[in-house]
Amino acid sequence: MNPTTVRVDVNVRGAWEVALSGEADRVTCATLQEARRVARRRAADRRPCELIVRDAYHRVLQHELVVSREAR
């Protein structure tokens, strides 16, 4: 099973966007902290899930695999 990917990136307006692979809808957040919270909730609902947070220069700030509770 391939994990779903939740990405957090800065958009052209400087807001943070949370995007889920395979879905066109994005959630726009005012702060990085808010975007991380939203991304964590989405990742927890879709285990296993890869969570990637990147800055405005596409440098990876956070990368983790959120696994099922049974696998921990």
N, C-alpha and C positions, 0 to 999 in steps of 0.2 A: 504494500500500500504506500503510495506516495503521499508525503505530508502536504497539507495545505500551507500556503504562505500568507502571512499577514505582514504587510510592509507599511512603515511609517516614513514618509518623505515630506520635504518642504515643497509647497507649490510655488508658482511664479509670483504670487501675492505675498509670500512670506508666512502663510499659515501652514499648519501641519495637517497632512492628509493620511488617513488610515485606509488602506486598500486591501481587500481580500482577493487572492487569486481565484479566477473564475467568475468573479462578480464585477459588474460595471459600476455599481454604486460605491461611492467613497464618503467617508465621514471627515468633515473638516473641523479641526480643533484650533483654538487660539494659542495654546501653549504646548510645549513638548510633553510636559507632565500629564496633561489631559489626554494627549494622543497616545502616550504609553499606557495609560489606564484603559482606554478604549481598546487598544490593540491586545492587551492582556486578556480582557474579557472575551474578545472574539477568538483568540487563540485557545483559551480554556474550553470553549464550546466546541472546538473542532480538533480534538487530539487524535493523532499526533499532528503538530502544527509547528512550522518554522516561523519564528518572529525575527524580523529584520528592521532595525531603525537606522536611517541614514541621515546625514546632515545635508546642508545645501550644496556641498561639493561632492556628494555621493560617497563620502567616507562612512564606513560602517561604525556606528556608535554602539550598537548592541546586536548580537546574533545568538539566538538560542533555539533549541528544539524543545518544545513543550510536549511532554509525553503523557500517556495515560497514567492515572493514579496507580494502577496495578503494576506498571513497569518500573515504578520508583523503588 
